[in-house]
Amino acid sequence: MRELTFVRTGHLEWRDRPDPAISEPTDALVRPFVASRCDGDCLPLHRSVSRPMQAGLKLGLIDPVVASIVGHVPFQGPFAIGHECVAQVTAVGSGVTGLAVGDVVVVPWAISCGTCEECRLGLTAKCSTMSAGSPGWELAAFGFGPASGAWGGMVADALRIPFADHMLVKVPEGVDPLRVAAASDNLADAWRSVVPPLRQRPGGRVLVIGGGGQSIGLYAAGLAVAHGASVVDYLDDRDGRLEVAESFGARVHRVDKARRRSVLPALPGRYDVAVEASSHPQGLRDALRALRPGGTCTGTGYYLRPGTKLPVMDMYATSATLHVGVSHVRPVLPDLLDFIATTGFEAERVTSLVADWDDAPEAYQAHTTKLVLHRPPLGTISQPESHS
């Protein structure tokens, strides 16, 4: 089978690997037919970061936990890339009861069992069952390279999904798979950043600092408007993204990409919810200082340097809450997909390029906000004769 492989910055290609097979009764096989590029994938694609990040790790300029996720030589090719997809079930093991061949499903980016203590707490990206067997001991995931396990990437002809009844979530009838192309990670990440805190403060004011997590910030702005925020202010340095945020109903503010000073003086008021999607320490400090008493900030980006400075006294004075960490997609998927099915939320507004699946090696490198690849789903699928 074919699998999209990152070789080095500026060079991706299709490579062959053995077809996956069902090895446990709880496994399923799926065929991805829609895949989108995660915001984080742009780091190795558009910048030669492997050797500089390795040097940073050796010099203590980058937090050592990075190596446990993307390797001691970070993002060193070749590795299979991609971890957002919608797929079609092509085979199920004898122990799978909730899925059938032909079902269209979202595949979460992180592998989880659904039954360990972490999974029961909703921390599925930190599943202790799966991380214990992962070479880096931090994550078991698609598309991050060998340190996160030998699961391959989602831009592939087939994937083996363990614990399939738990892992896979059906796309509701009538929902266009292109609309939920990023539900495996970025769209769900935005959901967890704004929807739960707005449920605690209905009608709250929301600030989104965009740019680093290019699509996450836009999804967050759109979801905040759709969930009744009284104000949604969106900050970014690119006109194209500002236009998308404005189309969702956000108030937009252009900021300097090379800014070194706080943007707080330019902000009109304070906020109940802040989403930091610039992946910049100053953005995190601004988001925290912009909170109203008891407000919540979620940092969705990578903060690579050890010792990132935070305004702790400000947080103490305002009783602020900061959430940072990998996105735990599986627990939020049912609510997210049901919301989209019920309201018709147009997540596809964030998509800036739709490309043919076969063109993935070239298209995946595009300097664009959100790339989505697609190919036709299969017609009638026959279940293979037997699986253990």
C-alpha positions in Angstrom: 0.0 0.0 0.0 1.0 3.7 -0.4 1.8 6.0 2.5 2.7 9.7 2.3 6.3 10.0 3.7 8.2 13.0 4.9 11.7 12.6 3.7 13.1 16.0 4.5 12.1 19.6 4.3 10.9 20.3 0.8 10.6 16.6 -0.1 7.7 14.3 0.5 6.9 11.2 -1.5 4.6 8.1 -1.7 6.3 5.0 -0.3 5.2 1.5 -0.1 4.7 -0.4 3.1 3.0 -3.8 3.9 -0.7 -3.7 4.1 -1.9 -3.7 7.7 -3.9 -6.7 9.0 -6.2 -7.3 11.9 -4.2 -8.8 14.7 -6.6 -8.6 17.6 -10.4 -9.3 17.7 -11.0 -5.6 18.7 -9.1 -4.2 15.6 -10.6 -2.7 12.5 -9.1 -1.7 9.2 -10.0 1.6 7.6 -9.4 3.4 4.3 -8.8 7.2 4.7 -10.5 9.2 1.9 -10.4 12.7 3.4 -7.3 13.9 5.2 -6.2 17.4 6.4 -2.9 18.8 7.4 -2.5 19.6 11.0 -1.2 23.0 11.9 1.8 21.4 13.6 2.8 19.5 10.5 3.9 22.8 9.0 6.9 23.0 11.3 9.0 20.4 9.6 7.4 21.0 6.2 8.3 24.7 5.9 11.4 25.1 8.0 14.6 23.0 8.3 14.1 22.3 12.0 15.5 18.8 12.5 19.2 19.6 13.1 18.7 23.0 14.8 16.2 21.4 17.2 18.6 18.6 17.9 21.2 21.2 18.8 18.7 23.0 21.0 18.0 19.8 22.9 21.7 19.2 23.5 22.2 22.8 24.7 19.1 22.8 26.9 17.4 25.4 24.9 14.5 23.1 24.0 12.6 21.1 26.6 13.7 17.5 26.6 10.1 16.2 26.5 10.1 17.2 22.8 12.5 14.3 22.0 10.1 11.8 23.5 7.4 12.8 21.1 9.2 13.5 17.8 12.6 11.9 18.4 16.1 12.9 19.6 16.7 14.2 16.1 13.2 15.9 15.9 11.2 15.3 12.7 14.0 13.4 11.1 12.9 11.7 7.9 11.8 9.4 6.6 8.5 9.0 8.6 4.9 8.7 7.6 3.1 12.0 8.1 -0.5 13.1 8.7 -2.9 12.6 11.6 -6.3 14.0 10.6 -8.6 11.9 8.5 -12.1 10.7 7.8 -12.1 7.0 6.8 -14.3 4.1 5.7 -14.3 0.9 7.7 -13.1 -2.0 5.4 -12.9 -4.8 7.9 -13.6 -5.5 11.5 -12.3 -8.1 14.0 -14.6 -10.7 15.6 -14.8 -8.7 18.8 -16.0 -5.4 17.2 -19.7 -4.9 17.9 -20.4 -1.2 17.2 -19.1 -0.8 13.7 -19.8 -2.3 10.3 -17.9 -2.4 7.1 -18.7 0.7 5.1 -19.2 3.0 8.1 -17.6 6.5 7.7 -15.7 7.4 10.8 -13.4 10.0 12.3 -10.0 8.5 13.5 -8.5 10.4 16.5 -4.9 11.3 16.1 -3.8 9.6 19.4 -4.2 5.9 20.1 -6.2 5.0 23.2 -7.7 1.9 24.8 -10.8 3.5 26.4 -10.5 1.6 29.7 -7.3 2.7 31.5 -7.4 5.3 34.3 -6.3 8.1 32.0 -8.9 7.2 29.4 -11.6 7.1 32.1 -10.6 10.6 33.1 -10.9 11.7 29.5 -7.1 12.0 29.0 -7.1 9.7 25.9 -4.0 11.2 24.4 -2.2 10.0 27.5 -3.5 6.5 27.5 -1.3 4.5 29.8 -2.0 1.3 28.0 -0.7 2.6 24.7 2.1 5.0 25.9 3.7 2.2 27.8 4.5 0.4 24.6 5.5 3.6 22.7 9.3 4.1 22.2 9.1 7.7 23.5 6.9 6.7 26.5 4.8 9.9 26.0 2.4 9.3 23.1 1.1 6.6 20.9 -0.1 8.4 17.7 -0.4 8.5 14.0 2.0 10.7 11.9 4.6 11.8 14.4 7.4 9.3 13.6 9.0 6.3 15.4 9.1 7.9 18.9 5.2 7.8 19.0 5.0 4.3 17.7 4.9 2.4 14.4 1.3 3.4 13.5 2.2 5.2 10.3 0.5 8.3 9.0 -3.1 8.9 8.0 -2.4 9.8 4.4 -2.3 6.1 3.5 -4.3 3.5 1.7 -5.1 1.6 5.0 -4.8 1.9 8.8 -5.1 -0.6 11.5 -7.1 0.8 14.4 -6.9 -1.0 17.8 -9.8 -0.8 20.3 -11.9 0.1 17.3 -15.3 0.3 19.1 -13.8 2.9 21.4 -11.5 4.7 19.0 -13.7 5.3 15.9 -16.6 7.7 15.9 -19.1 7.6 13.1 -19.8 10.7 11.1 -23.5 11.5 11.4 -25.7 10.9 8.4 -25.9 13.9 6.1 -22.6 15.5 7.3 -20.1 16.1 4.5 -16.8 14.5 5.4 -15.0 17.5 4.0 -16.7 19.6 6.7 -15.2 17.5 9.5 -11.8 16.9 7.8 -9.9 18.3 10.8 -12.1 16.6 13.6 -9.2 14.2 14.3 -7.2 17.0 15.9 -7.4 20.7 15.1 -11.2 21.2 15.0 -11.6 19.2 18.2 -8.7 21.1 19.8 -10.6 24.4 19.1 -13.8 22.8 20.6 -12.1 22.0 23.9 -10.6 25.5 24.0 -13.9 27.5 23.8 -17.0 25.3 24.3 -16.5 23.9 27.8 -15.5 27.3 29.3 -18.4 29.1 27.5 -20.8 26.5 29.0 -19.5 27.7 32.4 -19.9 31.4 31.4 -22.8 31.6 28.9 -22.5 34.7 26.7 -18.9 35.3 27.8 -16.3 37.4 26.0 -13.7 35.5 24.0 -10.3 36.4 22.8 -8.4 34.4 20.2 -4.8 35.1 19.4 -4.1 33.3 16.1 -1.2 32.7 13.8 0.8 29.7 15.0 -2.1 27.3 15.1 -3.4 28.6 11.9 -6.6 26.7 11.7 -7.1 26.1 15.4 -7.6 29.8 16.1 -10.1 30.2 13.2 -12.1 27.1 14.3 -12.1 28.5 17.9 -13.4 31.9 16.7 -16.2 30.3 14.7 -17.2 28.0 17.5 -17.2 30.8 20.0 -19.6 32.9 17.9 -21.8 29.8 17.2 -22.0 29.1 21.0 -23.3 32.5 21.9 -20.2 34.5 23.0 -21.2 38.1 23.4 -17.9 39.3 21.8 -15.2 37.4 19.9 -12.0 39.3 19.2 -9.6 37.6 16.8 -6.0 38.8 16.4 -3.7 37.7 13.5 -1.1 39.0 11.1 -2.5 37.6 7.9 -5.3 39.2 6.0 -6.6 35.9 4.6 -7.2 34.5 8.1 -8.6 37.7 9.4 -11.2 37.5 6.6 -12.2 34.0 7.6 -12.6 35.0 11.2 -14.7 37.9 10.2 -16.9 35.7 8.1 -17.7 33.7 11.2 -18.8 36.9 13.0 -15.6 37.7 15.0 -14.2 41.2 15.4 -10.8 41.2 13.8 -7.6 43.0 14.7 -4.4 43.0 12.6 -1.2 42.7 14.6 2.4 42.8 13.5 3.9 39.4 12.9 7.3 40.5 14.3 5.8 42.0 17.4 7.9 41.9 20.5 5.6 43.9 22.8 2.3 43.2 24.4 -0.9 43.7 22.4 -2.9 44.3 25.6 -3.1 48.1 25.1 -4.9 47.5 21.8 -7.5 45.1 23.3 -11.0 46.5 23.9 -11.7 45.2 27.3 -11.1 41.9 29.2 -12.3 38.4 28.5 -13.9 35.3 30.1 -12.2 32.9 27.7 -8.9 33.3 25.9 -7.4 30.9 23.2 -3.7 31.3 22.6 -3.0 29.9 19.2 0.1 32.0 18.2 2.5 29.4 19.8 4.5 32.4 21.2 5.3 32.9 24.9 4.3 36.6 24.6 0.9 35.5 23.2 0.5 33.3 26.2 1.3 36.1 28.6 -1.0 38.5 26.8 -3.9 35.9 26.8 -3.5 35.4 30.5 -3.3 39.1 31.4 -6.4 39.7 29.2 -8.7 37.6 31.4 -11.5 38.8 33.5 -11.6 37.5 37.1 -12.0 33.7 37.0 -11.4 33.5 33.3 -9.8 30.6 31.5 -7.0 30.5 29.0 -6.2 27.5 26.8 -2.8 27.4 25.2 -3.0 25.2 22.0 0.5 25.7 20.7 4.1 24.4 21.2 6.1 26.3 23.7 9.5 24.6 23.1 11.8 26.5 25.4 12.2 25.4 29.0 11.2 28.0 31.6 8.5 29.8 29.6 7.7 32.9 31.7 4.1 33.3 32.9 2.5 36.2 34.8 1.7 34.1 37.9 1.0 37.1 40.1 -1.5 38.4 37.6 -3.1 35.0 37.5 -3.3 34.9 41.3 -4.9 38.4 41.4 -7.6 37.5 38.9 -8.1 33.8 39.9 -7.2 32.8 36.3 -7.0 29.3 35.0 -4.5 28.1 32.4 -5.0 24.9 30.4 -2.1 23.7 28.3 -1.5 20.2 26.8 -2.2 17.9 24.0 -5.7 17.7 22.8 -7.8 14.7 24.0 -10.0 14.3 21.0 -11.9 11.1 21.5 -14.1 12.3 24.4 -15.2 15.5 22.6 -15.9 13.9 19.2 -19.6 12.8 19.8 -20.6 16.3 21.0 -18.7 18.0 18.3 -20.1 15.9 15.5 -23.6 16.2 16.8 -23.3 19.9 17.0 -22.2 20.1 13.4 -24.9 17.8 12.3 -27.5 19.8 14.2 -26.4 23.3 13.3 -24.6 23.0 10.0 -21.6 24.8 11.4 -19.4 25.5 8.4 -16.0 24.4 9.5 -15.0 24.1 5.9 -14.7 27.9 5.8 -11.2 27.4 7.3 -10.1 25.1 4.5 -8.0 27.2 2.1 -6.9 24.4 -0.3 -8.6 21.2 -1.4 -6.4 18.9 -3.4 -6.6 15.5 -5.0 -5.3 12.6 -2.9 -2.8 11.6 -5.6 -1.2 15.0 -5.5 -0.4 14.8 -1.7 3.4 15.0 -2.0 3.2 18.4 -3.7 0.0 19.7 -2.1 1.1 18.9 1.5 3.9 21.4 1.2 1.6 24.3 0.2 2.0 27.5 2.2 -1.6 27.8 3.0 -3.8 27.8 6.2 -5.6 24.5 5.9 -5.0 21.9 3.3 -7.5 19.1 2.8 -6.9 16.0 0.5 -9.7 13.9 -0.8 -10.5 11.0 -3.0 -13.8 9.1 -3.7 -15.0 6.7 -1.0 -15.3 3.1 -2.0 -18.7 1.7 -3.2 -19.9 -1.6 -1.8 -17.3 -3.2 0.5 -17.2 -6.9 1.3 -15.9 -8.1 4.6 -13.0 -10.5 4.3 -13.9 -14.1 5.1 -12.4 -14.3 8.6 -10.5 -12.3 11.2 -9.2 -13.4 14.6 
